[in-house]
């Protein structure tokens, strides 16, 4: 009996020793590494930078603030596009700027049936849980991650996230880009199962957004990030971060380029914020909407993103320009170009310390932009003095040896005015139309994220448009005018029909109208003096003309785009900021709505 016990003890000891030796052996290390690689990792596939959605009225009504509300017994649905594929999803919800806790009673994710129509594919609705529960309460100032949800997605697939609120909820923490949110009364889920009747779609007229007439910003309450689980060895994410000149679909068009070249495991996310500055928080009546200084939010929005390896930065214009704004100047801290460059260097250090490559955009042209205040334009206008300061930043971006590369925005300029954007690229002189965001996406080398440019298509060819058509027309007209000015009078009459041909297009072909995008164009006659470069990455790209049949199925003159939509058919002549007089009217109306909703809620509770 003793021998048996002794044998068993020795056997156990030998087993432990062998296991220990195997754990330290090279073969064990090899198999362990292979197993971890096969297991995969989480990467960021979608994001938006949250800001404080309330508008403080302290200067008008002490202690008062206005914010959107979600009525009791209502559901909101956010439609968005993930940029990398994976087998599971996790959702980050935030109450960072809230002053009280919020409760989401039920949430779900589903496949989207159509873009911008608030519809989901019936039967795909999957409950989102938090520690196994369908209901979650997020305390004021905190964030929470959902459980990992089994939900397979493909790169660029559109999905919808629905949240139901039983109680009236103030929208405090919110994103303003990269998706579209619709709201309706009613419950979309029951006991975690998809409802069979009436709730596969929401009324699209109930979209939550902020619009100034030229630019629309799409509200996304509480949802700030989505991670996907990807098993590819090369899976990673790239973060775009900047101000309102990057609050558009540039990131999405860049992701499409990568996917066209077979790079389906790189998440491309956008953390740009309207009115954002590098070194100081937003100021003025809507300062909350402009977010925290990038230098302060950089860790949250870039360094903490899952799997991030690359960062693209477009910031600095507001740090300079807001100092010259009539309404913002008194409250805006004053910084020199050297101060901003020091901030750039700090971003570089933060990225490189985390093994992240960082690329800067040069300052894009903005002459012609006039910021509006209280419905009046001219609050901020372009000047040579401001431009010289911007040029100092651009010079550093193009010549420094600290960052990993740069993107030159000079190709977006109007050939007849290098300080202004090409008219079809902008609705107001500073922000980008869908055409402009496509043009910008093609200026960003795909090699910056390790992709093969010989395999990746251009954003222009994917969209089936030719954004440089207008630029060629402008240059052709300039060359024609130059030729006319140097031609003898007797020769002018004979050559007039030829020299005028490049610009003699029908009214529907005016480049700044929607038809420039939605109709098949007639190319202007070529001229040997035209110097506009080929579209996209200039050394290799050849792009077909605009094809309306491929770019637009609507009849209202809008380009077919992603989620930061600009209607170039309703372009105005003012600035791109929110019309403040409308905000004040909204404040009054919203206050009344809140009183009524609160009264109704009280009556419901009494009943």
VEXDO-974345 format. One record per residue (C-alpha): x negated, y negated, z. Coordinates in steps of 0.5 Angstrom, whole numbers, plus 500, padded with zeros to 3 digits. Each point is the difference from the previous one (the first is absolute). Last residue first. Layout:
N
XYZ
...
// end
This chain:
607
604385474
495496504
494502496
504499494
502493502
492498502
498503494
505495496
498494504
492502499
502500492
504494500
494496504
495503496
504498493
500493503
493500501
498503493
505494497
496495504
493503499
502501492
501493499
493498504
497506495
503497494
497493502
493504500
500502493
495506501
494499496
498501493
500493498
505497495
501500492
504506500
500507497
507503499
498505495
493502503
504504505
495501505
500507504
495503505
503507500
498503493
501497494
504500493
500493498
507496501
503497494
507502502
502505495
496506504
496506497
494496500
492502499
501506495
505497495
497493501
493502497
495495501
494501495
495506501
494499504
493501499
495501506
493502500
495494501
506495503
503504506
507498498
501496494
495498495
497494501
503493497
495497495
504498494
496496495
500505495
508499500
505506500
507499498
505500506
503507501
507501499
503502507
505506502
504497505
501501508
493497502
500493496
507501500
500498507
498493498
493497502
497503493
505496495
502506496
507499500
500493497
496503494
493499499
496495497
494500504
495504496
503498493
498493501
493500497
503504494
506495498
496494501
494502496
502496494
502494503
494500505
495500494
502493497
499498508
493503501
500505505
496499506
507499505
504505496
494505502
501498507
507501500
500506497
495503505
504497506
506503497
497507499
497499507
507500503
503505495
494505503
502498507
507502499
499507497
495501506
506504504
500505495
506505502
501507500
500501508
495505500
496497494
500493505
498504506
494503496
499507499
495504505
496506497
494496497
500495506
498506505
502499507
496499506
504495503
496494497
500504494
507498498
497493499
505494502
502496494
505504498
504499506
500493499
503500493
506505503
501495506
500494495
506504495
504501507
499493501
495497505
500494505
496494499
503496494
507501502
503506496
493502498
496505495
504498494
498493501
492502500
498497507
497493500
493498502
497503493
505495496
501501493
498508501
505500505
497504506
501508501
493502498
497495505
502505505
493504501
500506505
495501504
495505503
497504506
499494504
494498503
496497494
504494499
500497493
507501497
504499507
495494502
502496494
507502501
500497507
496493497
505500494
506500505
496493504
500497493
507502498
502496506
497494498
502500493
507500502
506505500
506498504
503501507
507497502
501498493
507504499
506498505
505505502
498499507
493501498
498503494
493502498
498497493
496505495
497497494
493502501
500507503
494504497
498506504
494500505
496505499
502507503
496504505
497507501
499504506
497507501
502504506
495504504
503497507
494495501
501498493
507498501
499496506
493497497
504498494
505497503
496496505
496497493
507498497
501496507
493497499
502498493
506497503
496495505
496499494
505497496
502496505
506501505
505495503
506503505
507499497
505496504
499493497
499503493
506504500
505495498
496496495
496506498
492498499
498505505
504505497
496500494
494502504
502506504
505501495
495502495
496505504
503507499
500505495
496506502
500507498
498506504
497507499
499506504
507501505
502507502
505497505
501493500
497497507
494496496
505497496
506497502
499501508
493498500
501494495
505497504
496495503
495498495
506500495
503495505
507502502
506499496
503496495
507501502
499497507
498494497
507499497
501493503
492498500
494504501
498507498
494503504
493498499
493502497
502504494
506497498
507503498
505496497
504507497
497506503
496505497
499507503
501504493
499508500
496504495
500507502
495504496
501508499
504499493
493498496
502504494
498494495
507498499
501500508
494495501
504495495
506501504
497498506
497494497
507498498
503501507
494496503
502494495
507501502
501493503
498497507
493499497
500492499
504500506
494501505
495506500
499507501
500506496
498507503
497506497
502507502
496507501
501507497
494502497
500507503
507501498
504503505
505494501
505498506
503494499
500493504
506495500
499493503
504494502
507502501
503495505
505496495
497500493
502493497
499499492
497493498
503497494
496494496
503495496
506498503
497500507
503507502
500504506
502507500
505505503
504503495
508501501
501499492
497507499
506503504
498507503
499506497
500508502
505498505
507501497
501507502
496506502
496497506
493503501
499503506
496498506
507500504
503496496
496495495
501494496
505497505
504494498
499492498
495499495
493497499
495500494
493500501
495499494
492502500
493497500
501494503
503495506
498505506
504499506
500500508
506495502
506503497
505499505
504506502
508501501
501507503
501507497
494499495
499505494
493500497
499503492
494501497
500500492
495504496
497498493
494504498
494497497
495506502
505506502
503501506
501506505
504499506
499504506
500495505
495498505
503497506
501493500
495495502
502494505
498493501
500495506
502493501
507501503
501507502
502505494
506504501
501506496
505505498
500506496
496504505
494505499
495495503
502495495
504503494
501498493
506504497
500502493
504498494
499504494
507503499
503494496
494496496
500493503
503494498
498493502
500497493
494497499
496506496
504506499
502506504
495500506
498506504
502500507
497498507
505499506
501496507
505501505
501495506
495495499
499497507
497493501
497497506
499493502
496494498
498503493
494498496
496507501
507504499
496505495
502506497
494505497
503505496
497507499
500504493
499507498
497504494
497495496
499495494
497493500
504494498
506500504
506495497
505497504
507500501
502497507
507502502
504496506
506503504
505497504
504501506
498494503
498494496
493500497
497493502
496495496
496495504
501492503
497497506
502495505
496498506
500493499
505499494
496496494
493500502
501507504
504503493
495506500
502504494
500508502
497505496
493501503
496503495
499508498
494501495
503505495
498508499
500506496
496506498
495500506
496506501
501506505
495506499
499507497
500507502
496502495
494496502
501502507
499507498
494499495
497497506
501505505
498505495
493497499
499499507
502507502
495502494
495496503
500504507
502496506
507502501
498507498
495500506
506498505
504506497
495505501
498498507
508500502
501507497
494502503
502498507
507503498
497507499
495499506
506499504
504506497
494505501
499498507
508501501
499507496
494502504
503498507
506505498
// end
